[in-house]
Amino acid sequence: MVKYKRVKILIIVFLLVMLCCSATHQGIAAEFDGNEAFKFLYKQVELGPRVPGTEIHAKAVEYYVDWFEEMGGRVREQKFSVSIPEQPKRNSKTYEVEATNIIANFGPPGKPTYLFCAHFDTRPWSDQDPNPENFNTPVPGANDGASGVAVLLELARLFAIEEPPDPIEIVLFDVEDAGVSGDNESYCLGSAYYAKHYAGSAPVGAVLLDMIGDASLEINMEYFSYNYAKSWTQYLFELAEQLNLYSFNAKLGDPVYDDHVNLIRAGIPTCNLIDFDYPYWHTVQDTPDKCSPESLKEVGDLLVGLIYGH
């Protein structure tokens, strides 16, 4: 009788220790740090405008690749050449640049269960700036570019702490923002190249992050996402509600031509998380002070909940 009680006590102690270790481990994996993500946002803006064909752009590519590799990612650079206009006007002269999509895989090998993406390049012109003198000044791209990338860089840090249970692919698209107003096909050239060369079965779903750092963040169900990836989009917004992420509103938003359109055309169900109601879009005022760690954390927490469960 005494021996039985001793064994029983040891079993209970063992289970409690295992439970504590498990809870601690899960807690680490689930903790997306908005402040760390904001540091990534700030670092990108500090590098300078990531305009394709420039030295700063090349330094940004090196920065992203080094970070993903340091976090244990299996990284490859998808190189391609593309022509972009000298000015954002129809019939403008063009010049050719070498562009780079950065692809990083985490978790078990195999086709990705989830694809997470954002564009990292910045617009070469501040053509929406109220001051005409700023027209030819490149956009700093704190929200429009750096915010989505910042969330994915922080996500990679979590992957280094706890490997995701399913194969994950992160893609940073190039040459999203060097298009001509009114000509949709002149935008999103990096995602077009990636989608054209995507092989094999589609992931369960993809999430595009674009302009998600706005300090007063409000994300609706973007029109194309809802109409062409309805089940996936609804699922993500239902998950956001379960996680009490108040920046997400399960109501239909406006159509935004973005990188997700190319993925949807390739048969990849994609939801574009975007807050397009941003007064500093394509101006020199798109700077870190217009963004917040809290907004980055809202989006990061959704992805963490999707990957590791909630």
N, C-alpha and C positions, 0 to 999 in steps of 0.2 A: 504493500500500500504506500509506504514512504517512497519507494523507488518510482512508482507510477507518478506520484505528485511531482517528483523532481524532474522527470522527463517532460511532464506536461508544462512545467514552468519554463524549462529550457526551450521548448517549442514556441511558447508564447513570446519569450524574449527574442528568439530568432525572427519570428514573424514581425514583431514590432520594429526591429532593426532594419529588416528588409523594407518594410513599409516606409520608414523614415528616409531611407536611402532613395527609395523610388520617388517619394514626394519631393525630396531635395533635387533629384535629377530632373524631374519634370518641371520643377519651378525654374531651374536654370534655362531650360529649353524654351519655356513659355515667356520669358522676360525680354520683350523687345524694348530697347532703350531709346526713347525719343531724343534724348539729349545727345547720345552717341550718333544717331542718324543725322541730327542737325549739324554736328561737327563735319560729317561727310558732305553735307550740303554746302557748308561754309568753305570747306577745302576746295571744292570744285570751282566755286566763284572766285576764290583767291587765286587759283591757277590762271583765270582769265576766261574770256569768251572761247568756247570750244568750236570754233568755226573750221569746217573741213578745209584741209590744205594748208593749215597754219602750224607753226611750231607748238603753240599752246595745245592745239588739238592732239598732236602727236604725244605730248607729255601727258595729256589726260588718258589716252589709250594705255600708255605705259603704267600709269597710276592704277587704273582699273584692273589690268591684267595682273600686276604684282599683288594687289590685294586679294583677288580671287584665288590666286595660286597659294598665297600665304595662308588662306583659310581652308586649304585642302581641296579646292576645286580643280576639276579637270578642264583646262582652259584651252580654247583655240581661237585664233583670230581669223575671221572670214573676210578676206580682202576682195575688193572689187573697185573698178574704176567707174566714175560717173561724171557727167557734165552738169555744172550748176551755173546759173546766170550771174553776170556781173552786177546786175540790178534787178530788183523784183518787178520787172515789167515784161510784158509780152514782147517777143522778138528781140530781147536783149541779147547781146553777145554772151557766149558761154565759155567756160574754161573747164578743163578736166582735172579732177583730183582723185587721189587714191583714198578710198573710204574703208572703214573697218567696222564690222559688227563683232562684238565680243561675246563669245558663248562660253558659259561656265556650267559644268554639270556637277551635281552634288548627290549624295546618297548612293544607293545601290546602282550598279550598272544596268543598262537597259533603256528602252524608250521612256522618255519622261512621262510621269503621271500628270505633272503640272508644269506649265511654262509661265514664267514671270518675266516681264520685259518693260523697258522704258527706253526713251531716246536720250542720248547724252550730248548731242551736238546742240549748238545755239545758233539762233538766227543771225545772219551777217549784218542785218540792217534793223534799226529801230523805227520801222516804217509806220508804226501806230503811235509814235511819241507825239505829244501835243506841240513840241518845239521842233519845227522843221530843220533846225540846225543839227539835230541829233539823228537825222535820217540815216546817214552812213556810219553811224556808230553801232558796233555789234551789241546785241542784247546780252546782259550779264547772265541771264538764265538761271536765277536762283530757284524760281518755281517752275518755269518752263524748261525742264531738262534735269536740273540738279536734284529736284525734290524726289522724283521717282527713282532715280539712280541711288540716292542716299538711302532710301528704304531697302533697296536690294543689296547695297553694300553692308548695311547693318544685319540684314537677313543672313548673309554669308558668314558673319561673325557668329551668329547663333548656330549655324551648321557646323562650325568648327568645334563648338561645345557639345552639341548632340547631333549626330548624323540624322538627317530626315529619314523616316521609315520608307518613303517611296522615292523613286528617281525624280530629281528636280532639275529643270534647265532654266538658267537665267540668261537672258539675252539683252545686251545694251545695243540698241539700234543707232546707226549713224545716219546722217543726211536726212533727217526727218524734216528739218525746218528751213531749208534753203529754196523753197518753192516760190512760185509767182501767184499772187492773189487772184482767185478766180479760176485757176488751173489746178484742180485737185491732184491730178496725176504727176505734177511736178514736185509734190511733197512725198514724204514717207518712202524714200528710195531705198533706205537700208532694209526696212521690213519687206519691201517688194522683192529685194534680192534674196533675203532669207526665206521667204515664203515660196519663191520659185524653186529653190534648191532643197526644200524640206522633203525628206524621204521617209517612207514608212507610215505606220499608223499614227493617227492624231492623238495628242494627250487627252486626258479627261476634260481638261479645260485650260485656258490661258487667261492671264490677267495682265492688262496693260496699265501702267501707272504713268499718268501725265498730269502735271499741274495739280499735285495733291498736297502741296506744302502751305497753301494759303492760310494765313492766321485765322481767318473766319471761314473755315472749310465747310462746304456743303456739297455732297456728292449724290446726284440723282442717277437713275438708270438711263444711261446714254442711249439714244434712240436706236442706233444700228446694233448695239449690243443686245438690247431688249428684243428687237425684231428678228435678228439672225442668230442669236445665241440665247434664246429666251430662258430655257430651263436652267442653264448655267448661271446666267445673270440673276435670276430670281433666287437661286440657291445661295449665292454669295450675299445678297442683301438680306435674306432670311438669317444667314449666319451672323451678319453684322448686328441684326436685331437681338439675336440670342446673346451676343457678347456685349450688348449695351453700348454699341459704338454710335454715338449720337450724331456724328457727321454724315451718316448714311441715311438717305431718304428714299424709301421704296416707291418713288413716283417717277413717271416718265419724263426724261429730260430732252434737251434739244439734240439733233444730229450733229456729230462732230467727225469730220473726215480726219482719221488719225491712223496710226500704225495697225490698229486692230482690224481695219477694213481689209488689208492685204492678207492677214492671217485667216479671217473668216472666208475670204475667197478661196484659200487653200484648203478649206475644210476643217480648220481648227476653231472650235467654239471659243470665242474670246470676249471678255468683258472689259470695257475701257472705263477705268475709274478716273474721273476727271471732274474738276470744278472749273468750268470755262468762264464763270462770272468773276473775272479777275481784271481789275482796271489797269494793271501794269503790264498786261500782255503785250509783248513785242515793243517795249519801251526800255529806256535806260534805267527806269525805276524798278525793274524786276530784280530786286536785291534781297539779301537774307532777312533784313528787318521787316519785310512783308510776309515772312513765313514763320512757322512756329514748330517747336519740338512736339507739342501736343497733337498737331495735325498729322505729322509723320507717324507718331505712335498709333493713332487711330487706324491708319492704313496698315501699318506693320502688324498690329494686333490681329487684324482680320486674316492676314496671310499666315501668321503663326497658328491661329485657331484652325485654319484650313489644313495645315501641314501636320500638326501634332495632335489635333483633336481638341475638343473644348469641353 
